[in-house]
């Protein structure tokens, strides 16, 4: 079951040419670490290429959104096992 | 010159994209549905679901009856398009002649890029490896390699998932002994029935049938089928995407939305989508058509041929509305589709006997609306006629080609 949000979050990430690696993020007063990035895909909202990052911590799935124009991260979707 | 054509088919594409994004779903039977609800149908089933007998096109209700543990997800078209673009980018490194056939299938002409069948096999393995390492390790594809598009497609369908089949001219007609008629590209149950009536029940029967007889019985399609089957290259890989012959959109209207008040809004939404695509191809259309399916009676297909080409949303809407006029009761419409055909390239030719100014003004407005929506995305600006119907006609990916 997926839960849909649009919550602003704090993310620690490294950008390496075409690759993005999320090290940790904070959401709902909790810090999530040991993350595995599964998929990065770009979706154009007009001329803005929004970046979606799908990842999991072994027990939960997360879909994050990065807006390169504002450099803001958002929690978009989660589900548990 | 010996030709090397490759067909690549991403396995259970929508479902594996979801499993790639959410690793917790891997190894589980999952289905991707058009929308949430028991009456929706599966657009894709994962390999694990297929092993349990759940196929594309199965209703959610049936799928749950077959496997209670199946996870049903709503489709996410932007994700599939993005992954499809990434796959195309990988393929573009291997040849300059790539023909996308659908969101999850492409033909690649490797002629000149490889010298032997073994080279082609190595290239196919590399493509598979690059897709896994650069896009996602859960994504797999079946690849067929042969001398024509038809045989390459037959090859990729022979081994799924994660297959690699090479059909050389020497393999013909031996390879057909292992296949059913309906395994051939373009032969479904209708063709099988027709062929069965003249005693053709296997591919070998069809292969051995004289060309003149096939042509006289089935005309051009029969002639093409014979040539495909014998390995003649009659359909080369297109370098450029082929221009569309028609553009259409349809919407299966949920019962609660099906009211006489909503139908014009849905119609306008469909016309907006058709018009926007028509203008993006820099075409105008001479025919507007309307398809209807009802809850309790047979459907209808109506069309009108226009004396002048149209490309504006309002023009398409006006003609579609005229076709819809007289259809009663409107709240019995189950599926509404709008389309345009007889497309022709856009010219600046002025019309002598027409309301040119009116057409010109709507087209200019459409061009401005298109450029705003292309710049800021989605439906940044829209017609007042669709207000309150924003959720009608959501983004979807069509079946097949």
HADDOCK unambig.tbl for C-alpha pairs under 7 A between the chains (distance, minus, plus):
assign (segid A and resid 38 and name CA) (segid B and resid 20 and name CA) 6.17 0.50 0.50
assign (segid A and resid 38 and name CA) (segid B and resid 21 and name CA) 5.35 0.50 0.50
assign (segid A and resid 38 and name CA) (segid B and resid 22 and name CA) 6.97 0.50 0.50
assign (segid A and resid 38 and name CA) (segid B and resid 23 and name CA) 6.93 0.50 0.50
assign (segid A and resid 39 and name CA) (segid B and resid 20 and name CA) 6.52 0.50 0.50
assign (segid A and resid 39 and name CA) (segid B and resid 21 and name CA) 5.12 0.50 0.50
assign (segid A and resid 39 and name CA) (segid B and resid 136 and name CA) 6.63 0.50 0.50
assign (segid A and resid 41 and name CA) (segid B and resid 79 and name CA) 6.67 0.50 0.50
assign (segid A and resid 41 and name CA) (segid B and resid 82 and name CA) 5.87 0.50 0.50
assign (segid A and resid 41 and name CA) (segid B and resid 83 and name CA) 6.83 0.50 0.50
assign (segid A and resid 42 and name CA) (segid B and resid 82 and name CA) 6.08 0.50 0.50
assign (segid A and resid 43 and name CA) (segid B and resid 78 and name CA) 6.25 0.50 0.50
assign (segid A and resid 43 and name CA) (segid B and resid 82 and name CA) 6.66 0.50 0.50
assign (segid A and resid 45 and name CA) (segid B and resid 376 and name CA) 6.27 0.50 0.50
assign (segid A and resid 45 and name CA) (segid B and resid 377 and name CA) 4.45 0.50 0.50
assign (segid A and resid 45 and name CA) (segid B and resid 378 and name CA) 6.87 0.50 0.50
assign (segid A and resid 46 and name CA) (segid B and resid 373 and name CA) 6.57 0.50 0.50
assign (segid A and resid 46 and name CA) (segid B and resid 374 and name CA) 4.92 0.50 0.50
assign (segid A and resid 46 and name CA) (segid B and resid 375 and name CA) 4.30 0.50 0.50
assign (segid A and resid 46 and name CA) (segid B and resid 376 and name CA) 4.02 0.50 0.50
assign (segid A and resid 46 and name CA) (segid B and resid 377 and name CA) 3.40 0.50 0.50
assign (segid A and resid 46 and name CA) (segid B and resid 378 and name CA) 6.96 0.50 0.50
assign (segid A and resid 47 and name CA) (segid B and resid 375 and name CA) 5.09 0.50 0.50
assign (segid A and resid 47 and name CA) (segid B and resid 376 and name CA) 6.24 0.50 0.50
assign (segid A and resid 54 and name CA) (segid B and resid 21 and name CA) 5.26 0.50 0.50
assign (segid A and resid 54 and name CA) (segid B and resid 22 and name CA) 6.79 0.50 0.50
assign (segid A and resid 55 and name CA) (segid B and resid 21 and name CA) 6.96 0.50 0.50
assign (segid A and resid 55 and name CA) (segid B and resid 22 and name CA) 6.85 0.50 0.50
assign (segid A and resid 61 and name CA) (segid B and resid 22 and name CA) 6.07 0.50 0.50
assign (segid A and resid 81 and name CA) (segid B and resid 24 and name CA) 6.36 0.50 0.50
